[in-house]
Amino acid sequence: MAVGCGGPMEQEDGPDLASQEAPLPDCSNEPNANLHRYYNDAAHTVLIGESGCYCGGLYYWGARSVYSEYIQEC
């Protein structure tokens, strides 16, 4: 018999993916890099993440912030 504190825990619902701000980009026909780079401050001191299309696939790492720039590399 398992003993714990409090009553039974209720499982929370996962995120509502239908309410996301924008759909994921279709990168299948994108041979180049079209990325958003995210920084820790307005001076773009430290790169904290990137997201977008890279060589035909969806690319994402790190965190997002309001301090960003769009990079298009061919």
Secondary structure per residue as TSV (DSSP state, phi and psi in degrees):
chain	resnum	aa	ss	phi	psi
A	1	M	-	360.0	129.5
A	2	A	-	-88.1	137.8
A	3	V	-	-119.9	136.0
A	4	G	-	-147.9	176.2
A	5	C	S	-90.9	140.7
A	6	G	S	77.3	-173.1
A	7	G	S	-87.1	-173.2
A	8	P	-	-66.4	144.9
A	9	M	-	-86.5	141.4
A	10	E	-	-99.0	137.9
A	11	Q	-	-79.5	130.7
A	12	E	-	-78.8	148.4
A	13	D	-	-68.7	150.8
A	14	G	-	-71.9	176.9
A	15	P	-	-64.9	145.9
A	16	D	-	-82.4	96.8
A	17	L	G	-67.4	-20.9
A	18	A	G	-71.9	-16.5
A	19	S	G	-98.3	12.1
A	20	Q	-	-61.5	153.0
A	21	E	S	-62.3	-42.1
A	22	A	S	-145.6	148.9
A	23	P	-	-69.7	158.4
A	24	L	-	-65.2	140.7
A	25	P	-	-70.2	149.1
A	26	D	-	-89.4	106.6
A	27	C	-	-97.1	2.8
A	28	S	T	-62.4	-28.8
A	29	N	T	-107.2	22.9
A	30	E	-	-114.7	93.8
A	31	P	-	-76.8	-14.9
A	32	N	S	-99.5	-175.7
A	33	A	E	-104.4	124.8
A	34	N	E	-128.3	95.5
A	35	L	E	-120.6	150.2
A	36	H	E	-102.4	125.6
A	37	R	E	-104.4	133.4
A	38	Y	E	-112.4	136.0
A	39	Y	E	-121.2	164.1
A	40	N	S	-79.6	-18.0
A	41	D	S	-153.4	174.7
A	42	A	T	-65.1	-23.5
A	43	A	T	-83.1	-0.8
A	44	H	-	56.1	46.9
A	45	T	-	-69.3	-49.1
A	46	V	S	-127.0	125.6
A	47	L	E	-73.8	122.3
A	48	I	E	-112.1	-7.6
A	49	G	E	178.3	166.1
A	50	E	E	-144.1	151.6
A	51	S	E	-153.1	150.4
A	52	G	E	143.9	-156.3
A	53	C	E	-99.1	138.2
A	54	Y	E	-145.3	113.8
A	55	C	T	53.3	43.3
A	56	G	T	87.0	1.7
A	57	G	E	-132.6	159.7
A	58	L	E	-75.5	133.0
A	59	Y	E	-126.1	131.3
A	60	Y	E	-156.0	134.2
A	61	W	E	-153.5	155.8
A	62	G	E	75.9	-150.7
A	63	A	-	-114.4	166.5
A	64	R	-	-111.0	154.7
A	65	S	-	-150.2	173.3
A	66	V	S	-74.7	-14.2
A	67	Y	E	-93.9	98.0
A	68	S	E	-140.9	166.4
A	69	E	E	-142.9	152.3
A	70	Y	E	-100.1	129.3
A	71	I	E	-118.4	128.9
A	72	Q	E	-121.5	112.6
A	73	E	E	-114.6	136.7
A	74	C	-	-109.8	360.0
